[in-house]
Structure formats: structure tokens, C-alpha cells
Amino acid sequence: MADPHVVSALRAKRDELDKIICSYEAALAAARRDFVNVNATLELFESDAPHAPYPARLTIARMFKRGEIFE
């Protein structure tokens, strides 16, 4: 049978490596999220299609209740 010291040292090393792998996986997931966000933002700025300005649909009549402005 293996020496108890060797077994406990290997278990400790296994736990340490498991924590390292989990932290790398979390960092990789965060990097992937950042990568997707940067690509989406880049597509907004690199678009070659001409953009039509958004129409102004807000009028004074829609900002106030009927008769409120004339009180």
C-alpha cells in the first residue's frame, strides 16, 4: 500500500490543479464574452451601409396631456 504522505500530497496537488483549471475556465468564459462584445461593437462602427437618420417622432402633442400646455 502507498505511503499515506504520498497519497495526501497527491490529493492536495490534485485539488490545487482543479482550482487552477476552474479559474482558467472562468477567465476563458470572461474572455469569450468580451470578445463577442468587442466584435459586436466593431460591427456597428465598421458597417459600410449608409445609415439613415432616425426620424424625429416626438412632438409636443405627445409630450403633454390634452389641454395641459394651455392651462
PQR file of N, CA, C, O and H, with PARSE charges and radii, in Angstrom:
ATOM      1  N   MET A   1       0.837  -1.179   0.000 -0.4000 1.5000
ATOM      2  CA  MET A   1       0.000   0.000   0.000 -0.0000 2.0000
ATOM      3  C   MET A   1       0.882   1.242   0.000  0.5500 1.7000
ATOM      4  O   MET A   1       1.980   1.231   0.556 -0.5500 1.4000
ATOM      5  N   ALA A   2       0.395   2.321  -0.630 -0.4000 1.5000
ATOM      6  CA  ALA A   2       1.176   3.535  -0.770 -0.0000 2.0000
ATOM      7  C   ALA A   2       1.317   4.243   0.576  0.5500 1.7000
ATOM      8  O   ALA A   2       0.492   4.093   1.477 -0.5500 1.4000
ATOM      9  H   ALA A   2      -0.497   2.330  -1.082  0.4000 1.0000
ATOM     10  N   ASP A   3       2.356   4.991   0.670 -0.4000 1.5000
ATOM     11  CA  ASP A   3       2.623   5.775   1.878 -0.0000 2.0000
ATOM     12  C   ASP A   3       1.526   6.830   2.047  0.5500 1.7000
ATOM     13  O   ASP A   3       1.204   7.513   1.076 -0.5500 1.4000
ATOM     14  H   ASP A   3       3.026   5.113  -0.062  0.4000 1.0000
ATOM     15  N   PRO A   4       0.942   6.992   3.231 -0.5600 1.5000
ATOM     16  CA  PRO A   4      -0.131   7.967   3.434  0.2800 2.0000
ATOM     17  C   PRO A   4       0.310   9.394   3.107  0.5500 1.7000
ATOM     18  O   PRO A   4      -0.502  10.211   2.672 -0.5500 1.4000
ATOM     19  N   HIS A   5       1.585   9.692   3.312 -0.4000 1.5000
ATOM     20  CA  HIS A   5       2.085  11.026   2.998 -0.0000 2.0000
ATOM     21  C   HIS A   5       2.032  11.289   1.485  0.5500 1.7000
ATOM     22  O   HIS A   5       1.684  12.385   1.044 -0.5500 1.4000
ATOM     23  H   HIS A   5       2.245   9.028   3.665  0.4000 1.0000
ATOM     24  N   VAL A   6       2.383  10.268   0.708 -0.4000 1.5000
ATOM     25  CA  VAL A   6       2.370  10.408  -0.749 -0.0000 2.0000
ATOM     26  C   VAL A   6       0.938  10.601  -1.239  0.5500 1.7000
ATOM     27  O   VAL A   6       0.677  11.441  -2.100 -0.5500 1.4000
ATOM     28  H   VAL A   6       2.666   9.378   1.066  0.4000 1.0000
ATOM     29  N   VAL A   7       0.023   9.823  -0.690 -0.4000 1.5000
ATOM     30  CA  VAL A   7      -1.379   9.908  -1.104 -0.0000 2.0000
ATOM     31  C   VAL A   7      -1.949  11.283  -0.756  0.5500 1.7000
ATOM     32  O   VAL A   7      -2.631  11.894  -1.579 -0.5500 1.4000
ATOM     33  H   VAL A   7       0.235   9.140   0.009  0.4000 1.0000
ATOM     34  N   SER A   8      -1.682  11.767   0.435 -0.4000 1.5000
ATOM     35  CA  SER A   8      -2.209  13.072   0.832 -0.0000 2.0000
ATOM     36  C   SER A   8      -1.577  14.189   0.004  0.5500 1.7000
ATOM     37  O   SER A   8      -2.257  15.159  -0.328 -0.5500 1.4000
ATOM     38  H   SER A   8      -1.128  11.271   1.103  0.4000 1.0000
ATOM     39  N   ALA A   9      -0.310  14.076  -0.331 -0.4000 1.5000
ATOM     40  CA  ALA A   9       0.349  15.085  -1.159 -0.0000 2.0000
ATOM     41  C   ALA A   9      -0.240  15.093  -2.572  0.5500 1.7000
ATOM     42  O   ALA A   9      -0.445  16.157  -3.157 -0.5500 1.4000
ATOM     43  H   ALA A   9       0.242  13.288  -0.061  0.4000 1.0000
ATOM     44  N   LEU A  10      -0.513  13.897  -3.120 -0.4000 1.5000
ATOM     45  CA  LEU A  10      -1.105  13.823  -4.457 -0.0000 2.0000
ATOM     46  C   LEU A  10      -2.527  14.366  -4.461  0.5500 1.7000
ATOM     47  O   LEU A  10      -2.935  15.019  -5.422 -0.5500 1.4000
ATOM     48  H   LEU A  10      -0.347  13.033  -2.645  0.4000 1.0000
ATOM     49  N   ARG A  11      -3.279  14.109  -3.412 -0.4000 1.5000
ATOM     50  CA  ARG A  11      -4.639  14.658  -3.323 -0.0000 2.0000
ATOM     51  C   ARG A  11      -4.595  16.185  -3.224  0.5500 1.7000
ATOM     52  O   ARG A  11      -5.408  16.873  -3.842 -0.5500 1.4000
ATOM     53  H   ARG A  11      -2.947  13.578  -2.632  0.4000 1.0000
ATOM     54  N   ALA A  12      -3.663  16.703  -2.462 -0.4000 1.5000
ATOM     55  CA  ALA A  12      -3.531  18.153  -2.340 -0.0000 2.0000
ATOM     56  C   ALA A  12      -3.162  18.768  -3.693  0.5500 1.7000
ATOM     57  O   ALA A  12      -3.691  19.811  -4.076 -0.5500 1.4000
ATOM     58  H   ALA A  12      -3.002  16.144  -1.960  0.4000 1.0000
ATOM     59  N   LYS A  13      -2.252  18.111  -4.405 -0.4000 1.5000
ATOM     60  CA  LYS A  13      -1.855  18.607  -5.727 -0.0000 2.0000
ATOM     61  C   LYS A  13      -3.035  18.546  -6.699  0.5500 1.7000
ATOM     62  O   LYS A  13      -3.232  19.458  -7.501 -0.5500 1.4000
ATOM     63  H   LYS A  13      -1.822  17.263  -4.093  0.4000 1.0000
ATOM     64  N   ARG A  14      -3.818  17.464  -6.622 -0.4000 1.5000
ATOM     65  CA  ARG A  14      -4.991  17.330  -7.474 -0.0000 2.0000
ATOM     66  C   ARG A  14      -5.991  18.462  -7.202  0.5500 1.7000
ATOM     67  O   ARG A  14      -6.528  19.055  -8.138 -0.5500 1.4000
ATOM     68  H   ARG A  14      -3.658  16.723  -5.971  0.4000 1.0000
ATOM     69  N   ASP A  15      -6.235  18.756  -5.938 -0.4000 1.5000
ATOM     70  CA  ASP A  15      -7.156  19.833  -5.576 -0.0000 2.0000
ATOM     71  C   ASP A  15      -6.646  21.191  -6.058  0.5500 1.7000
ATOM     72  O   ASP A  15      -7.414  22.026  -6.534 -0.5500 1.4000
ATOM     73  H   ASP A  15      -5.799  18.275  -5.177  0.4000 1.0000
ATOM     74  N   GLU A  16      -5.343  21.390  -5.924 -0.4000 1.5000
ATOM     75  CA  GLU A  16      -4.733  22.644  -6.390 -0.0000 2.0000
ATOM     76  C   GLU A  16      -4.895  22.798  -7.899  0.5500 1.7000
ATOM     77  O   GLU A  16      -5.241  23.878  -8.378 -0.5500 1.4000
ATOM     78  H   GLU A  16      -4.719  20.711  -5.537  0.4000 1.0000
ATOM     79  N   LEU A  17      -4.648  21.732  -8.646 -0.4000 1.5000
ATOM     80  CA  LEU A  17      -4.789  21.784 -10.100 -0.0000 2.0000
ATOM     81  C   LEU A  17      -6.243  21.972 -10.515  0.5500 1.7000
ATOM     82  O   LEU A  17      -6.528  22.636 -11.512 -0.5500 1.4000
ATOM     83  H   LEU A  17      -4.366  20.854  -8.257  0.4000 1.0000
ATOM     84  N   ASP A  18      -7.163  21.386  -9.751 -0.4000 1.5000
ATOM     85  CA  ASP A  18      -8.583  21.560 -10.040 -0.0000 2.0000
ATOM     86  C   ASP A  18      -8.987  23.026  -9.874  0.5500 1.7000
ATOM     87  O   ASP A  18      -9.742  23.556 -10.690 -0.5500 1.4000
ATOM     88  H   ASP A  18      -6.932  20.846  -8.941  0.4000 1.0000
ATOM     89  N   LYS A  19      -8.491  23.680  -8.829 -0.4000 1.5000
ATOM     90  CA  LYS A  19      -8.778  25.102  -8.622 -0.0000 2.0000
ATOM     91  C   LYS A  19      -8.185  25.949  -9.748  0.5500 1.7000
ATOM     92  O   LYS A  19      -8.818  26.896 -10.215 -0.5500 1.4000
ATOM     93  H   LYS A  19      -7.877  23.249  -8.167  0.4000 1.0000
ATOM     94  N   ILE A  20      -6.996  25.615 -10.174 -0.4000 1.5000
ATOM     95  CA  ILE A  20      -6.344  26.359 -11.260 -0.0000 2.0000
ATOM     96  C   ILE A  20      -7.134  26.203 -12.554  0.5500 1.7000
ATOM     97  O   ILE A  20      -7.349  27.178 -13.276 -0.5500 1.4000
ATOM     98  H   ILE A  20      -6.481  24.845  -9.795  0.4000 1.0000
ATOM     99  N   ILE A  21      -7.563  24.987 -12.847 -0.4000 1.5000
ATOM    100  CA  ILE A  21      -8.334  24.739 -14.065 -0.0000 2.0000
ATOM    101  C   ILE A  21      -9.652  25.494 -14.021  0.5500 1.7000
ATOM    102  O   ILE A  21     -10.068  26.073 -15.025 -0.5500 1.4000
ATOM    103  H   ILE A  21      -7.388  24.195 -12.261  0.4000 1.0000
ATOM    104  N   CYS A  22     -10.316  25.496 -12.868 -0.4000 1.5000
ATOM    105  CA  CYS A  22     -11.581  26.231 -12.740 -0.0000 2.0000
ATOM    106  C   CYS A  22     -11.372  27.732 -12.944  0.5500 1.7000
ATOM    107  O   CYS A  22     -12.194  28.393 -13.579 -0.5500 1.4000
ATOM    108  H   CYS A  22      -9.979  25.026 -12.053  0.4000 1.0000
ATOM    109  N   SER A  23     -10.288  28.263 -12.412 -0.4000 1.5000
ATOM    110  CA  SER A  23     -10.031  29.693 -12.598 -0.0000 2.0000
ATOM    111  C   SER A  23      -9.705  30.007 -14.061  0.5500 1.7000
ATOM    112  O   SER A  23     -10.105  31.054 -14.570 -0.5500 1.4000
ATOM    113  H   SER A  23      -9.621  27.726 -11.896  0.4000 1.0000
ATOM    114  N   TYR A  24      -8.989  29.116 -14.735 -0.4000 1.5000
ATOM    115  CA  TYR A  24      -8.709  29.316 -16.160 -0.0000 2.0000
ATOM    116  C   TYR A  24      -9.993  29.244 -16.988  0.5500 1.7000
ATOM    117  O   TYR A  24     -10.167  30.016 -17.931 -0.5500 1.4000
ATOM    118  H   TYR A  24      -8.665  28.265 -14.322  0.4000 1.0000
ATOM    119  N   GLU A  25     -10.888  28.322 -16.639 -0.4000 1.5000
ATOM    120  CA  GLU A  25     -12.147  28.211 -17.364 -0.0000 2.0000
ATOM    121  C   GLU A  25     -13.000  29.454 -17.153  0.5500 1.7000
ATOM    122  O   GLU A  25     -13.654  29.917 -18.088 -0.5500 1.4000
ATOM    123  H   GLU A  25     -10.746  27.695 -15.873  0.4000 1.0000
ATOM    124  N   ALA A  26     -13.006  30.002 -15.941 -0.4000 1.5000
ATOM    125  CA  ALA A  26     -13.757  31.232 -15.682 -0.0000 2.0000
ATOM    126  C   ALA A  26     -13.155  32.399 -16.460  0.5500 1.7000
ATOM    127  O   ALA A  26     -13.882  33.218 -17.023 -0.5500 1.4000
ATOM    128  H   ALA A  26     -12.476  29.626 -15.182  0.4000 1.0000
ATOM    129  N   ALA A  27     -11.832  32.471 -16.490 -0.4000 1.5000
ATOM    130  CA  ALA A  27     -11.170  33.538 -17.244 -0.0000 2.0000
ATOM    131  C   ALA A  27     -11.429  33.383 -18.739  0.5500 1.7000
ATOM    132  O   ALA A  27     -11.600  34.379 -19.442 -0.5500 1.4000
ATOM    133  H   ALA A  27     -11.242  31.806 -16.032  0.4000 1.0000
ATOM    134  N   LEU A  28     -11.459  32.159 -19.224 -0.4000 1.5000
ATOM    135  CA  LEU A  28     -11.736  31.904 -20.632 -0.0000 2.0000
ATOM    136  C   LEU A  28     -13.168  32.294 -20.979  0.5500 1.7000
ATOM    137  O   LEU A  28     -13.405  32.867 -22.042 -0.5500 1.4000
ATOM    138  H   LEU A  28     -11.319  31.350 -18.653  0.4000 1.0000
ATOM    139  N   ALA A  29     -14.115  32.000 -20.116 -0.4000 1.5000
ATOM    140  CA  ALA A  29     -15.510  32.388 -20.350 -0.0000 2.0000
ATOM    141  C   ALA A  29     -15.640  33.910 -20.380  0.5500 1.7000
ATOM    142  O   ALA A  29     -16.357  34.453 -21.220 -0.5500 1.4000
ATOM    143  H   ALA A  29     -13.923  31.535 -19.252  0.4000 1.0000
ATOM    144  N   ALA A  30     -14.959  34.595 -19.478 -0.4000 1.5000
ATOM    145  CA  ALA A  30     -14.998  36.061 -19.459 -0.0000 2.0000
ATOM    146  C   ALA A  30     -14.355  36.628 -20.725  0.5500 1.7000
ATOM    147  O   ALA A  30     -14.856  37.598 -21.294 -0.5500 1.4000
ATOM    148  H   ALA A  30     -14.376  34.154 -18.795  0.4000 1.0000
ATOM    149  N   ALA A  31     -13.264  36.036 -21.161 -0.4000 1.5000
ATOM    150  CA  ALA A  31     -12.600  36.500 -22.380 -0.0000 2.0000
ATOM    151  C   ALA A  31     -13.491  36.281 -23.600  0.5500 1.7000
ATOM    152  O   ALA A  31     -13.520  37.116 -24.504 -0.5500 1.4000
ATOM    153  H   ALA A  31     -12.857  35.249 -20.699  0.4000 1.0000
ATOM    154  N   ARG A  32     -14.214  35.170 -23.628 -0.4000 1.5000
ATOM    155  CA  ARG A  32     -15.128  34.927 -24.745 -0.0000 2.0000
ATOM    156  C   ARG A  32     -16.260  35.948 -24.764  0.5500 1.7000
ATOM    157  O   ARG A  32     -16.642  36.429 -25.831 -0.5500 1.4000
ATOM    158  H   ARG A  32     -14.190  34.493 -22.893  0.4000 1.0000
ATOM    159  N   ARG A  33     -16.803  36.283 -23.588 -0.4000 1.5000
ATOM    160  CA  ARG A  33     -17.854  37.309 -23.522 -0.0000 2.0000
ATOM    161  C   ARG A  33     -17.317  38.649 -24.012  0.5500 1.7000
ATOM    162  O   ARG A  33     -17.982  39.339 -24.785 -0.5500 1.4000
ATOM    163  H   ARG A  33     -16.493  35.892 -22.721  0.4000 1.0000
ATOM    164  N   ASP A  34     -16.129  39.016 -23.572 -0.4000 1.5000
ATOM    165  CA  ASP A  34     -15.522  40.271 -24.011 -0.0000 2.0000
ATOM    166  C   ASP A  34     -15.292  40.268 -25.523  0.5500 1.7000
ATOM    167  O   ASP A  34     -15.522  41.273 -26.195 -0.5500 1.4000
ATOM    168  H   ASP A  34     -15.589  38.455 -22.944  0.4000 1.0000
ATOM    169  N   PHE A  35     -14.839  39.141 -26.045 -0.4000 1.5000
ATOM    170  CA  PHE A  35     -14.575  39.002 -27.475 -0.0000 2.0000
ATOM    171  C   PHE A  35     -15.850  39.209 -28.283  0.5500 1.7000
ATOM    172  O   PHE A  35     -15.835  39.902 -29.301 -0.5500 1.4000
ATOM    173  H   PHE A  35     -14.652  38.324 -25.499  0.4000 1.0000
ATOM    174  N   VAL A  36     -16.944  38.617 -27.840 -0.4000 1.5000
ATOM    175  CA  VAL A  36     -18.221  38.766 -28.538 -0.0000 2.0000
ATOM    176  C   VAL A  36     -18.678  40.218 -28.495  0.5500 1.7000
ATOM    177  O   VAL A  36     -19.153  40.750 -29.498 -0.5500 1.4000
ATOM    178  H   VAL A  36     -16.957  38.054 -27.014  0.4000 1.0000
ATOM    179  N   ASN A  37     -18.538  40.858 -27.345 -0.4000 1.5000
ATOM    180  CA  ASN A  37     -18.959  42.254 -27.215 -0.0000 2.0000
ATOM    181  C   ASN A  37     -18.115  43.190 -28.079  0.5500 1.7000
ATOM    182  O   ASN A  37     -18.644  44.114 -28.697 -0.5500 1.4000
ATOM    183  H   ASN A  37     -18.152  40.426 -26.529  0.4000 1.0000
ATOM    184  N   VAL A  38     -16.818  42.954 -28.122 -0.4000 1.5000
ATOM    185  CA  VAL A  38     -15.944  43.793 -28.953 -0.0000 2.0000
ATOM    186  C   VAL A  38     -16.280  43.600 -30.428  0.5500 1.7000
ATOM    187  O   VAL A  38     -16.314  44.569 -31.187 -0.5500 1.4000
ATOM    188  H   VAL A  38     -16.387  42.204 -27.621  0.4000 1.0000
ATOM    189  N   ASN A  39     -16.527  42.364 -30.839 -0.4000 1.5000
ATOM    190  CA  ASN A  39     -16.897  42.124 -32.237 -0.0000 2.0000
ATOM    191  C   ASN A  39     -18.213  42.788 -32.593  0.5500 1.7000
ATOM    192  O   ASN A  39     -18.341  43.358 -33.677 -0.5500 1.4000
ATOM    193  H   ASN A  39     -16.499  41.577 -30.223  0.4000 1.0000
ATOM    194  N   ALA A  40     -19.194  42.727 -31.700 -0.4000 1.5000
ATOM    195  CA  ALA A  40     -20.485  43.365 -31.969 -0.0000 2.0000
ATOM    196  C   ALA A  40     -20.327  44.879 -32.078  0.5500 1.7000
ATOM    197  O   ALA A  40     -20.926  45.500 -32.955 -0.5500 1.4000
ATOM    198  H   ALA A  40     -19.089  42.265 -30.819  0.4000 1.0000
ATOM    199  N   THR A  41     -19.536  45.471 -31.208 -0.4000 1.5000
ATOM    200  CA  THR A  41     -19.301  46.912 -31.258 -0.0000 2.0000
ATOM    201  C   THR A  41     -18.538  47.294 -32.515  0.5500 1.7000
ATOM    202  O   THR A  41     -18.823  48.319 -33.134 -0.5500 1.4000
ATOM    203  H   THR A  41     -19.048  44.966 -30.495  0.4000 1.0000
ATOM    204  N   LEU A  42     -17.581  46.480 -32.885 -0.4000 1.5000
ATOM    205  CA  LEU A  42     -16.809  46.732 -34.100 -0.0000 2.0000
ATOM    206  C   LEU A  42     -17.697  46.690 -35.336  0.5500 1.7000
ATOM    207  O   LEU A  42     -17.515  47.489 -36.254 -0.5500 1.4000
ATOM    208  H   LEU A  42     -17.350  45.648 -32.382  0.4000 1.0000
ATOM    209  N   GLU A  43     -18.648  45.773 -35.371 -0.4000 1.5000
ATOM    210  CA  GLU A  43     -19.570  45.703 -36.499 -0.0000 2.0000
ATOM    211  C   GLU A  43     -20.407  46.971 -36.607  0.5500 1.7000
ATOM    212  O   GLU A  43     -20.743  47.397 -37.711 -0.5500 1.4000
ATOM    213  H   GLU A  43     -18.795  45.124 -34.625  0.4000 1.0000
ATOM    214  N   LEU A  44     -20.745  47.573 -35.480 -0.4000 1.5000
ATOM    215  CA  LEU A  44     -21.519  48.812 -35.517 -0.0000 2.0000
ATOM    216  C   LEU A  44     -20.731  49.939 -36.174  0.5500 1.7000
ATOM    217  O   LEU A  44     -21.286  50.731 -36.935 -0.5500 1.4000
ATOM    218  H   LEU A  44     -20.472  47.227 -34.583  0.4000 1.0000
ATOM    219  N   PHE A  45     -19.437  50.007 -35.876 -0.4000 1.5000
ATOM    220  CA  PHE A  45     -18.614  51.089 -36.395 -0.0000 2.0000
ATOM    221  C   PHE A  45     -18.060  50.822 -37.785  0.5500 1.7000
ATOM    222  O   PHE A  45     -17.750  51.766 -38.511 -0.5500 1.4000
ATOM    223  H   PHE A  45     -18.986  49.363 -35.257  0.4000 1.0000
ATOM    224  N   GLU A  46     -17.929  49.557 -38.172 -0.4000 1.5000
ATOM    225  CA  GLU A  46     -17.361  49.230 -39.475 -0.0000 2.0000
ATOM    226  C   GLU A  46     -18.396  49.042 -40.563  0.5500 1.7000
ATOM    227  O   GLU A  46     -18.037  48.761 -41.706 -0.5500 1.4000
ATOM    228  H   GLU A  46     -18.182  48.791 -37.582  0.4000 1.0000
ATOM    229  N   SER A  47     -19.640  49.185 -40.250 -0.4000 1.5000
ATOM    230  CA  SER A  47     -20.687  48.956 -41.236 -0.0000 2.0000
ATOM    231  C   SER A  47     -20.508  49.907 -42.418  0.5500 1.7000
ATOM    232  O   SER A  47     -20.386  51.118 -42.237 -0.5500 1.4000
ATOM    233  H   SER A  47     -19.932  49.413 -39.321  0.4000 1.0000
ATOM    234  N   ASP A  48     -20.494  49.349 -43.623 -0.4000 1.5000
ATOM    235  CA  ASP A  48     -20.321  50.151 -44.831 -0.0000 2.0000
ATOM    236  C   ASP A  48     -21.642  50.682 -45.362  0.5500 1.7000
ATOM    237  O   ASP A  48     -21.649  51.581 -46.202 -0.5500 1.4000
ATOM    238  H   ASP A  48     -20.594  48.365 -43.770  0.4000 1.0000
ATOM    239  N   ALA A  49     -22.752  50.147 -44.890 -0.4000 1.5000
ATOM    240  CA  ALA A  49     -24.063  50.597 -45.363 -0.0000 2.0000
ATOM    241  C   ALA A  49     -24.348  51.998 -44.832  0.5500 1.7000
ATOM    242  O   ALA A  49     -24.085  52.293 -43.667 -0.5500 1.4000
ATOM    243  H   ALA A  49     -22.745  49.417 -44.207  0.4000 1.0000
ATOM    244  N   PRO A  50     -24.885  52.856 -45.691 -0.5600 1.5000
ATOM    245  CA  PRO A  50     -25.218  54.202 -45.212  0.2800 2.0000
ATOM    246  C   PRO A  50     -26.379  54.132 -44.227  0.5500 1.7000
ATOM    247  O   PRO A  50     -27.351  53.406 -44.433 -0.5500 1.4000
ATOM    248  N   HIS A  51     -26.254  54.892 -43.171 -0.4000 1.5000
ATOM    249  CA  HIS A  51     -27.286  54.890 -42.146 -0.0000 2.0000
ATOM    250  C   HIS A  51     -28.224  56.073 -42.356  0.5500 1.7000
ATOM    251  O   HIS A  51     -27.793  57.218 -42.491 -0.5500 1.4000
ATOM    252  H   HIS A  51     -25.464  55.482 -43.003  0.4000 1.0000
ATOM    253  N   ALA A  52     -29.499  55.769 -42.380 -0.4000 1.5000
ATOM    254  CA  ALA A  52     -30.493  56.838 -42.450 -0.0000 2.0000
ATOM    255  C   ALA A  52     -30.694  57.378 -41.042  0.5500 1.7000
ATOM    256  O   ALA A  52     -30.750  56.606 -40.085 -0.5500 1.4000
ATOM    257  H   ALA A  52     -29.850  54.839 -42.270  0.4000 1.0000
ATOM    258  N   PRO A  53     -30.803  58.684 -40.907 -0.5600 1.5000
ATOM    259  CA  PRO A  53     -31.020  59.231 -39.565  0.2800 2.0000
ATOM    260  C   PRO A  53     -32.380  58.793 -39.041  0.5500 1.7000
ATOM    261  O   PRO A  53     -33.337  58.626 -39.797 -0.5500 1.4000
ATOM    262  N   TYR A  54     -32.438  58.615 -37.745 -0.4000 1.5000
ATOM    263  CA  TYR A  54     -33.701  58.218 -37.143 -0.0000 2.0000
ATOM    264  C   TYR A  54     -34.687  59.374 -37.240  0.5500 1.7000
ATOM    265  O   TYR A  54     -34.322  60.519 -36.976 -0.5500 1.4000
ATOM    266  H   TYR A  54     -31.661  58.751 -37.131  0.4000 1.0000
ATOM    267  N   PRO A  55     -35.918  59.091 -37.611 -0.5600 1.5000
ATOM    268  CA  PRO A  55     -36.893  60.179 -37.713  0.2800 2.0000
ATOM    269  C   PRO A  55     -37.283  60.684 -36.331  0.5500 1.7000
ATOM    270  O   PRO A  55     -37.371  59.920 -35.369 -0.5500 1.4000
ATOM    271  N   ALA A  56     -37.511  61.974 -36.259 -0.4000 1.5000
ATOM    272  CA  ALA A  56     -37.953  62.569 -35.003 -0.0000 2.0000
ATOM    273  C   ALA A  56     -39.448  62.353 -34.893  0.5500 1.7000
ATOM    274  O   ALA A  56     -40.224  62.979 -35.615 -0.5500 1.4000
ATOM    275  H   ALA A  56     -37.440  62.595 -37.041  0.4000 1.0000
ATOM    276  N   ARG A  57     -39.853  61.481 -34.007 -0.4000 1.5000
ATOM    277  CA  ARG A  57     -41.263  61.157 -33.865 -0.0000 2.0000
ATOM    278  C   ARG A  57     -41.866  61.778 -32.616  0.5500 1.7000
ATOM    279  O   ARG A  57     -43.035  61.535 -32.317 -0.5500 1.4000
ATOM    280  H   ARG A  57     -39.222  60.972 -33.421  0.4000 1.0000
ATOM    281  N   LEU A  58     -41.124  62.546 -31.903 -0.4000 1.5000
ATOM    282  CA  LEU A  58     -41.610  63.142 -30.682 -0.0000 2.0000
ATOM    283  C   LEU A  58     -42.104  64.547 -30.976  0.5500 1.7000
ATOM    284  O   LEU A  58     -41.336  65.409 -31.404 -0.5500 1.4000
ATOM    285  H   LEU A  58     -40.174  62.743 -32.146  0.4000 1.0000
ATOM    286  N   THR A  59     -43.364  64.769 -30.748 -0.4000 1.5000
ATOM    287  CA  THR A  59     -43.951  66.084 -30.957 -0.0000 2.0000
ATOM    288  C   THR A  59     -44.445  66.604 -29.614  0.5500 1.7000
ATOM    289  O   THR A  59     -44.557  65.852 -28.646 -0.5500 1.4000
ATOM    290  H   THR A  59     -43.988  64.069 -30.400  0.4000 1.0000
ATOM    291  N   ILE A  60     -44.732  67.879 -29.570 -0.4000 1.5000
ATOM    292  CA  ILE A  60     -45.226  68.478 -28.329 -0.0000 2.0000
ATOM    293  C   ILE A  60     -46.554  67.849 -27.926  0.5500 1.7000
ATOM    294  O   ILE A  60     -46.840  67.695 -26.738 -0.5500 1.4000
ATOM    295  H   ILE A  60     -44.641  68.490 -30.356  0.4000 1.0000
ATOM    296  N   ALA A  61     -47.347  67.493 -28.900 -0.4000 1.5000
ATOM    297  CA  ALA A  61     -48.653  66.904 -28.609 -0.0000 2.0000
ATOM    298  C   ALA A  61     -48.508  65.577 -27.860  0.5500 1.7000
ATOM    299  O   ALA A  61     -49.394  65.210 -27.089 -0.5500 1.4000
ATOM    300  H   ALA A  61     -47.114  67.619 -29.864  0.4000 1.0000
ATOM    301  N   ARG A  62     -47.427  64.865 -28.070 -0.4000 1.5000
ATOM    302  CA  ARG A  62     -47.229  63.590 -27.398 -0.0000 2.0000
ATOM    303  C   ARG A  62     -46.566  63.759 -26.039  0.5500 1.7000
ATOM    304  O   ARG A  62     -46.569  62.832 -25.229 -0.5500 1.4000
ATOM    305  H   ARG A  62     -46.707  65.163 -28.697  0.4000 1.0000
ATOM    306  N   MET A  63     -46.004  64.918 -25.784 -0.4000 1.5000
ATOM    307  CA  MET A  63     -45.313  65.131 -24.518 -0.0000 2.0000
ATOM    308  C   MET A  63     -46.255  65.552 -23.396  0.5500 1.7000
ATOM    309  O   MET A  63     -45.977  65.297 -22.225 -0.5500 1.4000
ATOM    310  H   MET A  63     -46.001  65.671 -26.442  0.4000 1.0000
ATOM    311  N   PHE A  64     -47.372  66.199 -23.748 -0.4000 1.5000
ATOM    312  CA  PHE A  64     -48.289  66.721 -22.744 -0.0000 2.0000
ATOM    313  C   PHE A  64     -49.672  66.115 -22.929  0.5500 1.7000
ATOM    314  O   PHE A  64     -50.033  65.686 -24.024 -0.5500 1.4000
ATOM    315  H   PHE A  64     -47.597  66.406 -24.700  0.4000 1.0000
ATOM    316  N   LYS A  65     -50.429  66.085 -21.860 -0.4000 1.5000
ATOM    317  CA  LYS A  65     -51.816  65.647 -21.953 -0.0000 2.0000
ATOM    318  C   LYS A  65     -52.616  66.697 -22.725  0.5500 1.7000
ATOM    319  O   LYS A  65     -52.185  67.840 -22.879 -0.5500 1.4000
ATOM    320  H   LYS A  65     -50.135  66.434 -20.970  0.4000 1.0000
ATOM    321  N   ARG A  66     -53.753  66.296 -23.190 -0.4000 1.5000
ATOM    322  CA  ARG A  66     -54.596  67.211 -23.967 -0.0000 2.0000
ATOM    323  C   ARG A  66     -55.003  68.405 -23.101  0.5500 1.7000
ATOM    324  O   ARG A  66     -55.589  68.224 -22.034 -0.5500 1.4000
ATOM    325  H   ARG A  66     -54.103  65.368 -23.065  0.4000 1.0000
ATOM    326  N   GLY A  67     -54.699  69.613 -23.551 -0.4000 1.5000
ATOM    327  CA  GLY A  67     -55.042  70.833 -22.860 -0.0000 2.0000
ATOM    328  C   GLY A  67     -54.098  71.221 -21.729  0.5500 1.7000
ATOM    329  O   GLY A  67     -54.254  72.297 -21.152 -0.5500 1.4000
ATOM    330  H   GLY A  67     -54.222  69.760 -24.418  0.4000 1.0000
ATOM    331  N   GLU A  68     -53.146  70.396 -21.402 -0.4000 1.5000
ATOM    332  CA  GLU A  68     -52.238  70.693 -20.272 -0.0000 2.0000
ATOM    333  C   GLU A  68     -51.340  71.883 -20.557  0.5500 1.7000
ATOM    334  O   GLU A  68     -51.056  72.662 -19.647 -0.5500 1.4000
ATOM    335  H   GLU A  68     -53.019  69.522 -21.871  0.4000 1.0000
ATOM    336  N   ILE A  69     -50.895  72.043 -21.757 -0.4000 1.5000
ATOM    337  CA  ILE A  69     -49.966  73.117 -22.095 -0.0000 2.0000
ATOM    338  C   ILE A  69     -50.639  74.496 -22.143  0.5500 1.7000
ATOM    339  O   ILE A  69     -49.978  75.528 -22.025 -0.5500 1.4000
ATOM    340  H   ILE A  69     -51.126  71.411 -22.496  0.4000 1.0000
ATOM    341  N   PHE A  70     -51.945  74.489 -22.315 -0.4000 1.5000
ATOM    342  CA  PHE A  70     -52.658  75.756 -22.486 -0.0000 2.0000
ATOM    343  C   PHE A  70     -53.351  76.238 -21.205  0.5500 1.7000
ATOM    344  O   PHE A  70     -54.109  77.207 -21.252 -0.5500 1.4000
ATOM    345  H   PHE A  70     -52.482  73.650 -22.411  0.4000 1.0000
ATOM    346  N   GLU A  71     -53.114  75.601 -20.096 -0.4000 1.5000
ATOM    347  CA  GLU A  71     -53.771  75.990 -18.836 -0.0000 2.0000
ATOM    348  C   GLU A  71     -53.207  77.241 -18.266  0.5500 1.7000
ATOM    349  O   GLU A  71     -53.653  77.696 -17.212 -0.5500 1.4000
ATOM    350  H   GLU A  71     -52.498  74.814 -20.058  0.4000 1.0000
TER
END
